[in-house]
C-alpha cells in the first residue's frame, strides 16, 4: 500500500473518478430514458380518450421511480457502510441495467391488459431502488478519494456523470426517432433505447469489478469501527444533518426534474416541437451545460460551497420564467430554443455540485453512505418524484404554462436558507485527524490515504 500523497496514488484517484462517472452516467441514462419515451409509452400502457390523462399517468410512473429511492438508500447504504462502497456500487449498476432492459421487453396493455402497466410501475420502482444507492454511493466513493485542493472538482464528478446520462438519454431517443419511421417508432422502436441499457451496464460492471474500495472505508475497517446499525446511528446522532440533506435533495431534484421532465412536455405542447426534435434539443442543451458543472466544481474550490450554491440558486429562481417566455415566443427557431434550454440546463445541473459536496460532507465516514443515501432518497422522492407531475398539474389547473416557474423559485428560497445554516464540512475532513495507530493486522494510518490527503 502506498504512502499518503505519493505519486502512485494518482491512478487510484483517477480510476475512482472514472468508476463514479461511468456508473452515474449509465444510471441516469437508464432512469431518464423513460422520460423521453412517455409520448410513445402513454398510449400503449395507459390507453385513454384524453391524451393529457395518458401523459399525466406516465409522469406519475416516472415519479414512482423516486418512491423507492429511500428504501434503496437504506439498503445499499447499509451495505456500503458495512461491506464497502465498491461492493454496493457493483450491485446498483447490475440491478439498474437489468430493470431497464426488462422494461424494454414488456408487453403492452393490448397484449397483457392491466398487468402491463403494473409491471411497468414495478420496473420503475426497481430502477428507483437501485438509483437510491447509486448516486450517493458514487458521490461518497469519489469524494473519499479527493484532496483538500480538489474536493470541489471531485464532488462535481457524480453530478457530471448524472448530467451526461441525461444528455445520452434524449440523444439516443432522438437518434432512434430519426432512424426509425414514426409508425414503427410508436409500435416497437421505443424499445431500442431501453434495450441498450444492457451492454452499457455490462461495460460499467466490468470496470467496477476492477477497482479498489475507498481509502476512508478501509481506514474505518482499520479502526474496527464498522457500524452495526448505520441508520440508527444516523437518526440518533446525526439527525440535523439528515434533515438538511433531505431538504437540499428536495431542492436540487425538484429544480433538475422540473427542467428535465416537464420541459419535454412544454416544448411539445407550447412550442410545437416533435418528440424527436424535443429530445435532440434537450440533449444539445444539456451537453452544452456540461462544462458548467466542472466550472462549478472549481468555483467551490475557489469560493466555497455556500457562495457557489447561493449564487446558483438565485440564478435558478431568476432565469426560469424568462426562459419559458423566450421558448414560447421562439416559434420553434432551434437556435433560440437551444439557448433557452441551455440556460435552464445550467440551473438544473450546476446547483447539484455544491449540494453533493454537502450530502457527503455532513456525515462521518463510518455512516456516510447511509446518511447521504437515505437523506438524498427521501428528498429526491419528494422533489424529483412529484416535481414533474406537480409542474404539469399546476400548468393544467391554472391554464398558465409558465406557472411551474413558481416551484423553482420556492425551491431556491428553501435551498438558500438550508445551505447558509449547514456546517461547512467536507467528506474526509475528520478522517486524517482521527486516524489512530494501526491495530494489529490492520492498516497503518500511513498506509491508507484518507480523503483529506492529496490525490494528486
GUTIKOL-407369 format. One line per 3 residues: number of its first residue (from 1); their letters; for each residue x, y, z of C-alpha. Coordinates in steps of 0.05 Angstrom, whole numbers. Example, Ala and Ser with C-alpha at 12.3 -4.5 7.8 and 13.67 -1.06 7.14 Angstrom:
2
1) AS) 246 -90 156; 273 -21 143
// end
This chain:
456
1) XXX) 0 0 0; 29 68 -19; 46 125 27
4) XXX) -3 183 32; 3 233 -23; 54 192 -62
7) XXX) 53 195 -137; 27 124 -145; -39 142 -111
10) XXX) -58 184 -172; -81 125 -214; -126 103 -156
13) XXX) -159 171 -154; -167 173 -229; -197 103 -230
16) XXX) -244 122 -174; -267 183 -211; -278 144 -276
19) XXX) -315 89 -240; -362 140 -209; -370 177 -275
22) XXX) -387 115 -316; -435 86 -265; -473 150 -253
25) XXX) -477 164 -328; -508 96 -342; -553 100 -281
28) XXX) -580 168 -303; -589 144 -375; -628 84 -352
31) XXX) -672 125 -305; -686 184 -352; -693 149 -419
34) XXX) -765 134 -399; -778 210 -394; -767 219 -468
37) XXX) -808 157 -486; -871 180 -449; -903 203 -513
40) XXX) -896 132 -541; -910 92 -478; -970 132 -454
43) XXX) -1020 106 -507; -990 36 -503; -993 26 -428
46) XXX) -1046 77 -408; -1097 80 -465; -1148 136 -454
49) XXX) -1191 182 -495; -1155 244 -469; -1080 244 -486
52) XXX) -1067 292 -429; -1092 239 -379; -1044 188 -410
55) XXX) -986 236 -404; -1003 253 -332; -1007 178 -316
58) XXX) -940 167 -349; -909 224 -308; -936 191 -246
61) XXX) -900 127 -267; -837 170 -275; -849 194 -204
64) XXX) -858 123 -179; -785 112 -192; -770 161 -137
67) XXX) -814 129 -84; -767 71 -72; -704 114 -70
70) XXX) -705 120 6; -710 44 12; -654 36 -38
73) XXX) -613 86 1; -625 48 65; -609 -20 34
76) XXX) -547 0 -5; -524 50 48; -521 -5 99
79) XXX) -483 -49 51; -436 7 33; -420 25 106
82) XXX) -413 -47 128; -384 -84 68; -354 -29 28
85) XXX) -371 24 -24; -346 -18 -83; -390 -78 -66
88) XXX) -452 -35 -63; -436 1 -128; -428 -65 -165
91) XXX) -498 -85 -142; -531 -19 -161; -508 -18 -233
94) XXX) -527 -91 -242; -597 -81 -216; -610 -17 -255
97) XXX) -587 -47 -321; -630 -109 -312; -692 -68 -293
100) XXX) -686 -22 -353; -675 -80 -401; -737 -115 -375
103) XXX) -779 -52 -384; -756 -53 -456; -786 -122 -468
106) XXX) -852 -111 -430; -916 -129 -467; -965 -71 -475
109) XXX) -1036 -61 -449; -1067 -90 -511; -1026 -154 -501
112) XXX) -1029 -165 -425; -1083 -117 -402; -1076 -84 -334
115) XXX) -1015 -128 -318; -974 -87 -368; -977 -20 -332
118) XXX) -969 -56 -265; -904 -88 -289; -882 -20 -317
121) XXX) -892 11 -249; -854 -46 -216; -797 -36 -264
124) XXX) -794 38 -247; -795 20 -173; -735 -26 -182
127) XXX) -699 29 -220; -712 78 -164; -689 27 -112
130) XXX) -623 20 -150; -615 95 -161; -626 105 -86
133) XXX) -559 71 -74; -521 91 -136; -517 166 -136
136) XXX) -497 176 -63; -454 114 -66; -416 143 -125
139) XXX) -413 212 -92; -386 181 -28; -335 137 -63
142) XXX) -308 194 -107; -307 245 -50; -267 198 -7
145) XXX) -212 199 -59; -209 275 -63; -159 322 -30
148) XXX) -169 389 3; -144 422 -60; -193 389 -108
151) XXX) -253 367 -67; -300 415 -104; -276 387 -171
154) XXX) -282 315 -148; -351 328 -120; -372 351 -190
157) XXX) -357 282 -218; -421 249 -196; -468 305 -219
160) XXX) -427 309 -283; -440 235 -295; -513 245 -279
163) XXX) -516 303 -328; -481 261 -382; -534 208 -372
166) XXX) -588 259 -382; -554 280 -446; -545 209 -471
169) XXX) -617 190 -458; -651 242 -503; -595 237 -554
172) XXX) -607 162 -563; -682 172 -564; -676 228 -615
175) XXX) -629 190 -660; -673 129 -657; -733 171 -676
178) XXX) -695 199 -735; -674 130 -760; -738 91 -746
181) XXX) -801 113 -783; -853 146 -738; -904 89 -743
184) XXX) -852 36 -726; -824 81 -671; -892 84 -638
187) XXX) -902 9 -646; -835 -20 -625; -778 29 -638
190) XXX) -785 60 -569; -757 -5 -540; -689 5 -572
193) XXX) -662 58 -523; -685 15 -465; -652 -48 -491
196) XXX) -586 -11 -500; -581 -7 -424; -557 -79 -421
199) XXX) -490 -71 -458; -478 -5 -423; -488 -37 -355
202) XXX) -441 -94 -372; -386 -46 -391; -393 -8 -325
205) XXX) -397 -73 -285; -332 -100 -315; -296 -35 -297
208) XXX) -324 -31 -226; -302 -102 -211; -230 -79 -221
211) XXX) -229 -20 -173; -208 -18 -100; -251 5 -42
214) XXX) -244 77 -18; -188 95 29; -237 124 80
217) XXX) -275 58 85; -210 19 91; -190 66 148
220) XXX) -256 53 183; -241 -21 176; -171 -10 204
223) XXX) -201 25 265; -251 -32 273; -307 20 271
226) XXX) -354 -15 223; -424 5 248; -473 -49 267
229) XXX) -535 -6 254; -517 52 208; -587 80 202
232) XXX) -599 80 277; -533 117 286; -551 168 234
235) XXX) -621 181 263; -597 185 335; -531 221 326
238) XXX) -535 259 261; -609 276 251; -597 351 238
241) XXX) -551 332 180; -602 282 156; -657 335 154
244) XXX) -611 383 117; -594 331 64; -668 315 55
247) XXX) -683 389 44; -625 401 -3; -641 338 -43
250) XXX) -713 361 -49; -689 428 -76; -638 401 -125
253) XXX) -683 345 -151; -744 390 -158; -705 441 -199
256) XXX) -670 389 -241; -731 346 -255; -779 403 -269
259) XXX) -728 424 -321; -714 354 -345; -783 322 -344
262) XXX) -833 379 -352; -794 415 -407; -804 360 -459
265) XXX) -880 367 -448; -875 443 -452; -834 441 -516
268) XXX) -882 394 -550; -948 426 -527; -929 500 -523
271) XXX) -873 507 -574; -898 455 -623; -835 413 -630
274) XXX) -840 339 -648; -819 287 -596; -755 271 -634
277) XXX) -735 344 -641; -752 356 -568; -705 300 -547
280) XXX) -648 326 -590; -658 397 -566; -655 373 -494
283) XXX) -593 333 -509; -557 391 -542; -576 440 -486
286) XXX) -554 391 -432; -489 376 -469; -472 449 -474
289) XXX) -485 455 -399; -435 401 -380; -374 447 -375
292) XXX) -412 490 -325; -412 432 -276; -336 428 -277
295) XXX) -332 504 -272; -378 500 -212; -332 449 -180
298) XXX) -274 496 -190; -316 552 -161; -329 510 -99
301) XXX) -254 501 -91; -242 575 -101; -300 609 -65
304) XXX) -330 555 -22; -393 513 -23; -440 564 6
307) XXX) -423 620 -41; -427 575 -102; -494 545 -83
310) XXX) -528 610 -63; -506 642 -129; -534 584 -169
313) XXX) -599 582 -131; -611 656 -143; -596 644 -217
316) XXX) -645 586 -220; -701 625 -189; -688 685 -234
319) XXX) -678 651 -302; -735 601 -306; -794 646 -321
322) XXX) -757 688 -374; -731 625 -407; -802 597 -413
325) XXX) -826 663 -443; -770 661 -494; -786 588 -512
328) XXX) -859 604 -522; -844 664 -566; -789 629 -606
331) XXX) -837 599 -658; -794 537 -656; -730 571 -680
334) XXX) -679 518 -660; -622 565 -642; -666 605 -594
337) XXX) -696 542 -565; -627 511 -553; -601 574 -519
340) XXX) -661 578 -473; -655 504 -459; -582 515 -442
343) XXX) -600 568 -390; -649 520 -358; -600 462 -361
346) XXX) -547 502 -324; -598 517 -270; -619 444 -266
349) XXX) -549 415 -265; -498 461 -234; -536 471 -169
352) XXX) -523 397 -153; -447 405 -149; -444 443 -83
355) XXX) -504 403 -58; -469 336 -70; -410 363 -30
358) XXX) -457 376 27; -492 308 22; -427 271 35
361) XXX) -393 324 78; -445 327 133; -433 255 157
364) XXX) -372 219 185; -341 164 143; -369 106 184
367) XXX) -442 124 167; -430 170 107; -461 124 54
370) XXX) -524 111 95; -535 183 117; -524 212 48
373) XXX) -564 158 12; -624 157 58; -628 233 63
376) XXX) -620 240 -12; -671 185 -26; -725 218 17
379) XXX) -713 287 -12; -708 260 -82; -772 221 -73
382) XXX) -810 284 -56; -776 335 -101; -759 291 -160
385) XXX) -817 243 -155; -873 294 -151; -839 355 -181
388) XXX) -852 340 -254; -923 318 -240; -937 380 -198
391) XXX) -909 424 -253; -953 392 -306; -1014 392 -259
394) XXX) -1002 465 -239; -998 485 -312; -1061 445 -329
397) XXX) -1103 471 -270; -1083 544 -278; -1082 544 -353
400) XXX) -1015 580 -347; -957 541 -377; -907 587 -341
403) XXX) -933 572 -271; -882 516 -257; -830 571 -251
406) XXX) -861 586 -183; -840 517 -159; -767 531 -176
409) XXX) -769 599 -141; -796 568 -78; -743 513 -81
412) XXX) -688 565 -90; -711 602 -28; -712 538 14
415) XXX) -644 516 -12; -612 583 5; -638 580 76
418) XXX) -612 509 86; -542 518 57; -529 582 96
421) XXX) -544 546 162; -509 480 147; -439 464 174
424) XXX) -387 476 121; -354 408 129; -328 363 73
427) XXX) -320 288 65; -255 267 96; -242 328 139
430) XXX) -244 286 202; -211 222 176; -138 245 179
433) XXX) -145 280 246; -176 219 278; -130 166 247
436) XXX) -103 122 305; -43 78 307; -52 15 266
439) XXX) -89 -41 302; -58 -110 299; -69 -139 230
442) XXX) -98 -73 204; -74 -16 161; -27 35 190
445) XXX) -51 107 181; 6 120 133; -16 61 90
448) XXX) -86 88 78; -92 153 40; -152 188 71
451) XXX) -200 233 35; -166 294 66; -98 278 36
454) XXX) -71 291 -32; -99 252 -90; -53 285 -140
// end
